[in-house]
Each structure stands twice: as C-alpha cells, then as structure tokens.
Amino acid sequence: MSTALVVGSANADLVYSVTNFPQPGETISSLAFNIFAGGKGANQAVACARSGANVEFCACLGQDNFGDYLTTSIQTNNVGLKNTNRVPEPTGSAVIFVNQLGENQIVLNPGANHALTSNHVANAISESNPDFILVQLEIPLATVEAVLKSKDKTILNPAPFCDLSSLDLNCLFTITPNESECAALTGITPDSELTTKAAAQKLVVMGIQNAVITLGKRGCYWTNGAEECFITPPQVTPVDTTGAGDVFNGALVARLLAKDDFPTALKFAVTAASISTTRHGALQSAPTLQEIKNHLT
C-alpha cells in the first residue's frame, strides 16, 4: 500500500479564547479554555490520514499524561505510531491565544520533540518504505537534514521558519512556505501576482522541483518552472486559523499519494484548509475525505 511518512512534532495545545491579545504586563481573562492534541507533525499526519492516505508518524513523545493523551488522539485518527518513540522528556506543549477574529498567537515549548534524531528517521524510512515524506521545522535541524538526504519524495513545510542555509534544498521535491517564510527564503515578499511568481521561480532555481506558496485568504500558487497555477479558496467565515497550514500540507500529500496532478491536489488542499478554519483547535479541525469532496462538488 502507498504510504506517507510524516516526520515531526507532537504537542499538547493549551488554547485560550480571548477578546483581544494581552499586551506586555497585562492580565486578561479568557472566554474559554481547552486542551487539544497538536504540533505541526501530528496535525499534518492526522490531516493526511483524514484525507484518505495511509500514514505513518515518526516523532517523540514524553512518558507523561500529555504523551498518553497524544498517543490516543493520533491513533484514533488511523495514523500508524510504530515509529513514534516515548522518551524521558516532557511532551511538547504550546500555549495558544485565539482572538474573536480567528487570529492566533503561540508560545511553544519543544520538550520531547527535540529528542527526535536522525537514527529515528532512518529506522522509520526503512520500516515504512514511504512514497512521500512530509517534514517541518519543530524538530532539530540535523533531523530535518537527515530527512532531506534520504532522497525520497520529500515535502518540506518550512515552519516555524529558521535559517535553512545549512540545508541542501537541491532536488527537494516540494517546498510549501507561507508568505513570511517565502520572503525569508527568497528575499521577495509575495504580495502581488508578479512578486509571487518571482519568488516561486527563485525557489525553483535553487533546485526545488515544485514551489508551492501558501497565501492565506488568497489561496496558493504553484510552479515547477514550466507549469503554474493560482488556486483560490472557497469563501468561509473563519473562527480559528490555528493549524490551517498543517491541514493544507497533510491534504496535499494525501492527494499526491493518490496520484493527483498538482493543480487538482492543491485545489483539494486549499479546500481542506478553508474548512478547518471554521472549527476550533488544530489537529481535530482537519476535515474528512468525504467532507472535502462535498465542498468540491
């Protein structure tokens, strides 16, 4: 069976709903509080599985209650955890403020995520023999580098952004930066059709086979240097944008695994991400395959 391997982080998200974000030195009361399963890796693995793919997850969780909670939450969504390791570190966690416009602010404690090593990656690749690998940057950069050197069809979501100058991006199958990440990578802010195309072309010149720039409410843009397209999202009323980019990445990999071409896969991914913004939380906001198909018809 075709398989996607997601290598990345898993966190317990402590989410506070607020009227406005607190200012320095200010104490505010929240409107609501919830604990959700999250972390960019876990979010993307679940989104990929809910989009119909066979998914294995390579990660590290602590030997604590949050680790137990995440294990149950991820397994419930049909993600394989044979390459998810329990380590003597606290499980990663994040404090998230979400305002009434659906915007968010996040403080992250990596915890066990920083225990994920290149050996974990090598074992996971050997055991799962994936057709695609999806990785982000909430794990050590040396571990990300090990993924990129595997020469499988790797998709890098460069978030949260950090200096990537030490990594060899040449021959990377796909990169999926958002607007700020794209500007950091290329020196070009994709705030118009012209600058978006120029930034994506610069990524292709770096040796990346497919450049996908996510543009928030404007959808996304893709080029492989010869073909290109802009994909616009459906109109929705967002209540929480946390994890929308993760849903996009997971859904994109699921459809590439299903052998969709890029324009078709991107339309699916943009629709999935848009649906997710109408729900609270990150991991559990990912829509199912049928829900996405219903929006596409």
C-alpha positions as semicolon CSV with decimal commas, in nm:
position;residue;x (nm);y (nm);z (nm)
1;M;0,000;0,000;0,000
2;S;0,124;0,352;-0,082
3;T;0,238;0,525;0,235
4;A;0,314;0,878;0,353
5;L;0,567;0,918;0,636
6;V;0,524;1,235;0,841
7;V;0,832;1,327;1,045
8;G;0,773;1,598;1,301
9;S;0,643;1,732;1,628
10;A;0,355;1,648;1,857
11;N;0,233;1,890;2,124
12;A;-0,044;1,936;2,374
13;D;-0,208;2,267;2,278
14;L;-0,345;2,475;2,565
15;V;-0,588;2,707;2,390
16;Y;-0,732;3,026;2,542
17;S;-1,013;3,207;2,362
18;V;-0,974;3,582;2,420
19;T;-1,139;3,905;2,313
20;N;-0,803;4,067;2,239
21;F;-0,441;3,955;2,275
22;P;-0,278;4,060;2,605
23;Q;-0,031;4,348;2,593
24;P;0,301;4,337;2,783
25;G;0,232;4,344;3,157
26;E;-0,143;4,299;3,107
27;T;-0,353;4,026;3,268
28;I;-0,675;3,932;3,090
29;S;-0,949;3,674;3,142
30;S;-1,017;3,415;2,875
31;L;-1,362;3,345;2,735
32;A;-1,290;2,970;2,720
33;F;-1,010;2,718;2,769
34;N;-0,945;2,382;2,602
35;I;-0,662;2,130;2,569
36;F;-0,619;1,991;2,218
37;A;-0,378;1,749;2,052
38;G;-0,146;1,945;1,822
39;G;0,206;2,003;1,698
40;K;0,279;2,057;1,330
41;G;0,382;1,697;1,271
42;A;0,080;1,544;1,443
43;N;-0,154;1,793;1,279
44;Q;-0,020;1,713;0,933
45;A;-0,023;1,337;0,992
46;V;-0,388;1,342;1,102
47;A;-0,490;1,575;0,818
48;C;-0,320;1,342;0,573
49;A;-0,495;1,036;0,717
50;R;-0,835;1,207;0,727
51;S;-0,782;1,297;0,362
52;G;-0,768;0,928;0,281
53;A;-0,399;0,838;0,297
54;N;-0,212;0,557;0,471
55;V;0,011;0,745;0,716
56;E;0,298;0,658;0,950
57;F;0,420;0,915;1,205
58;C;0,782;0,947;1,323
59;A;0,800;1,156;1,641
60;C;0,897;1,163;2,009
61;L;0,652;1,190;2,299
62;G;0,724;1,218;2,669
63;Q;0,646;0,947;2,923
64;D;0,375;1,161;3,080
65;N;0,000;1,224;3,072
66;F;0,024;1,455;2,772
67;G;0,214;1,180;2,588
68;D;-0,064;0,931;2,667
69;Y;-0,326;1,182;2,553
70;L;-0,149;1,247;2,223
71;T;-0,096;0,877;2,157
72;T;-0,469;0,812;2,192
73;S;-0,567;1,119;1,991
74;I;-0,339;1,035;1,699
75;Q;-0,416;0,662;1,691
76;T;-0,788;0,736;1,691
77;N;-0,734;0,908;1,355
78;N;-0,582;0,597;1,193
79;V;-0,221;0,719;1,197
80;G;0,042;0,449;1,249
81;L;0,265;0,505;1,552
82;K;0,514;0,219;1,525
83;N;0,787;0,484;1,471
84;T;0,668;0,722;1,744
85;N;0,902;0,697;2,044
86;R;0,837;0,760;2,415
87;V;1,134;0,938;2,577
88;P;1,220;1,066;2,929
89;E;1,145;1,428;2,839
90;P;0,824;1,630;2,888
91;T;0,589;1,609;2,593
92;G;0,596;1,921;2,377
93;S;0,335;2,183;2,458
94;A;0,205;2,513;2,326
95;V;0,006;2,798;2,477
96;I;-0,224;2,946;2,213
97;F;-0,432;3,263;2,231
98;V;-0,714;3,287;1,975
99;N;-0,899;3,618;1,937
100;Q;-1,250;3,681;1,806
101;L;-1,122;3,731;1,451
102;G;-0,980;3,379;1,449
103;E;-0,620;3,507;1,465
104;N;-0,371;3,340;1,696
105;Q;-0,053;3,392;1,898
106;I;0,152;3,089;2,006
107;V;0,427;3,017;2,262
108;L;0,589;2,676;2,210
109;N;0,789;2,451;2,444
110;P;0,955;2,179;2,227
111;G;1,016;1,926;2,504
112;A;1,042;1,570;2,368
113;N;1,030;1,694;2,008
114;H;1,398;1,786;2,037
115;A;1,482;1,424;2,117
116;L;1,393;1,312;1,763
117;T;1,716;1,203;1,593
118;S;1,845;1,106;1,250
119;N;1,852;0,743;1,371
120;H;1,478;0,760;1,440
121;V;1,430;0,889;1,086
122;A;1,648;0,621;0,927
123;N;1,459;0,346;1,112
124;A;1,121;0,493;1,017
125;I;1,214;0,517;0,648
126;S;1,349;0,162;0,650
127;E;1,037;0,020;0,817
128;S;0,766;0,215;0,633
129;N;0,928;0,245;0,286
130;P;0,729;0,563;0,218
131;D;0,627;0,701;-0,120
132;F;0,631;1,055;0,021
133;I;0,788;1,210;0,331
134;L;0,649;1,528;0,490
135;V;0,864;1,720;0,740
136;Q;0,851;2,056;0,923
137;L;1,086;2,258;1,146
138;E;0,963;2,195;1,503
139;I;1,231;1,924;1,538
140;P;1,614;1,954;1,539
141;L;1,757;2,085;1,213
142;A;2,001;1,791;1,200
143;T;1,700;1,558;1,194
144;V;1,540;1,759;0,914
145;E;1,869;1,734;0,726
146;A;1,859;1,354;0,761
147;V;1,513;1,353;0,603
148;L;1,628;1,568;0,310
149;K;1,927;1,339;0,249
150;S;1,703;1,033;0,223
151;K;1,633;1,120;-0,145
152;D;1,272;1,006;-0,117
153;K;0,997;1,234;-0,247
154;T;1,024;1,482;0,037
155;I;0,797;1,778;0,102
156;L;0,935;2,044;0,338
157;N;0,698;2,276;0,517
158;P;0,949;2,539;0,640
159;A;0,762;2,629;0,957
160;P;0,820;2,767;1,208
161;F;1,087;2,936;0,999
162;C;1,456;2,924;1,085
163;D;1,782;2,971;0,896
164;L;1,799;2,696;0,633
165;S;2,134;2,796;0,483
166;S;2,297;2,480;0,622
167;L;2,049;2,253;0,442
168;D;2,084;2,125;0,087
169;L;1,749;2,202;-0,076
170;N;1,867;2,098;-0,422
171;C;1,640;1,826;-0,565
172;L;1,385;1,869;-0,285
173;F;1,055;1,750;-0,432
174;T;0,836;2,028;-0,290
175;I;0,857;2,322;-0,051
176;T;0,547;2,491;0,094
177;P;0,631;2,826;0,258
178;N;0,368;3,080;0,358
179;E;0,412;3,448;0,273
180;S;0,654;3,539;0,554
181;E;0,854;3,218;0,513
182;C;0,876;3,277;0,139
183;A;1,008;3,629;0,196
184;A;1,272;3,495;0,437
185;L;1,378;3,224;0,190
186;T;1,389;3,434;-0,125
187;G;1,407;3,799;-0,020
188;I;1,083;3,857;-0,215
189;T;0,751;3,923;-0,041
190;P;0,472;3,751;-0,241
191;D;0,218;4,032;-0,206
192;S;0,115;4,050;-0,573
193;E;0,084;3,815;-0,867
194;L;0,414;3,938;-1,008
195;T;0,614;3,906;-0,684
196;T;0,459;3,569;-0,603
197;K;0,569;3,429;-0,939
198;A;0,915;3,579;-0,900
199;A;0,960;3,431;-0,552
200;A;0,843;3,087;-0,663
201;Q;1,074;3,094;-0,963
202;K;1,364;3,174;-0,731
203;L;1,282;2,863;-0,529
204;V;1,281;2,653;-0,846
205;V;1,619;2,797;-0,943
206;M;1,750;2,672;-0,606
207;G;1,686;2,320;-0,739
208;I;1,347;2,259;-0,575
209;Q;1,123;2,067;-0,812
210;N;0,791;2,220;-0,704
211;A;0,740;2,555;-0,532
212;V;0,408;2,598;-0,351
213;I;0,350;2,933;-0,181
214;T;0,051;2,949;0,051
215;L;-0,119;3,289;0,051
216;G;-0,375;3,274;0,333
217;K;-0,710;3,412;0,218
218;R;-0,571;3,434;-0,138
219;G;-0,517;3,059;-0,164
220;C;-0,187;2,937;-0,306
221;Y;0,045;2,943;-0,608
222;W;0,241;2,656;-0,761
223;T;0,507;2,625;-1,027
224;N;0,758;2,365;-1,136
225;G;0,934;2,611;-1,365
226;A;0,735;2,508;-1,671
227;E;0,375;2,492;-1,545
228;E;0,199;2,715;-1,294
229;C;-0,135;2,793;-1,136
230;F;-0,304;3,007;-0,873
231;I;-0,569;2,830;-0,662
232;T;-0,832;3,044;-0,489
233;P;-1,004;2,915;-0,174
234;P;-1,378;2,879;-0,112
235;Q;-1,542;3,154;0,090
236;V;-1,579;3,066;0,459
237;T;-1,618;3,251;0,790
238;P;-1,312;3,160;0,999
239;V;-1,332;3,110;1,373
240;D;-0,979;2,971;1,433
241;T;-0,695;2,965;1,181
242;T;-0,469;2,753;1,407
243;G;-0,340;2,456;1,208
244;A;-0,484;2,559;0,871
245;G;-0,140;2,542;0,711
246;D;-0,090;2,196;0,859
247;V;-0,420;2,076;0,715
248;F;-0,313;2,214;0,376
249;N;0,016;2,022;0,383
250;G;-0,137;1,695;0,502
251;A;-0,417;1,709;0,247
252;L;-0,172;1,796;-0,033
253;V;0,044;1,492;0,042
254;A;-0,264;1,268;0,057
255;R;-0,371;1,369;-0,293
256;L;-0,020;1,347;-0,437
257;L;-0,005;0,998;-0,289
258;A;-0,331;0,928;-0,473
259;K;-0,152;1,040;-0,793
260;D;-0,345;1,364;-0,847
261;D;-0,164;1,627;-1,054
262;F;-0,055;1,940;-0,867
263;P;-0,347;2,169;-0,965
264;T;-0,601;1,905;-0,858
265;A;-0,415;1,823;-0,536
266;L;-0,379;2,192;-0,450
267;K;-0,749;2,264;-0,500
268;F;-0,824;1,978;-0,262
269;A;-0,569;2,104;-0,007
270;V;-0,691;2,464;-0,017
271;T;-1,048;2,346;0,034
272;A;-0,945;2,127;0,328
273;A;-0,757;2,416;0,491
274;S;-1,052;2,651;0,444
275;I;-1,291;2,407;0,609
276;S;-1,051;2,369;0,903
277;T;-1,065;2,744;0,980
278;T;-1,438;2,713;1,055
279;R;-1,356;2,488;1,353
280;H;-1,166;2,534;1,677
281;G;-0,837;2,363;1,752
282;A;-0,566;2,229;1,526
283;L;-0,546;1,851;1,493
284;Q;-0,919;1,788;1,531
285;S;-1,017;2,065;1,287
286;A;-0,898;1,865;0,984
287;P;-1,195;1,760;0,768
288;T;-1,256;1,409;0,643
289;L;-1,219;1,299;0,283
290;Q;-1,596;1,298;0,234
291;E;-1,635;1,647;0,384
292;I;-1,375;1,784;0,144
293;K;-1,533;1,608;-0,153
294;N;-1,873;1,754;-0,058
295;H;-1,723;2,106;-0,076
296;L;-1,560;2,035;-0,411
297;T;-1,883;1,924;-0,581
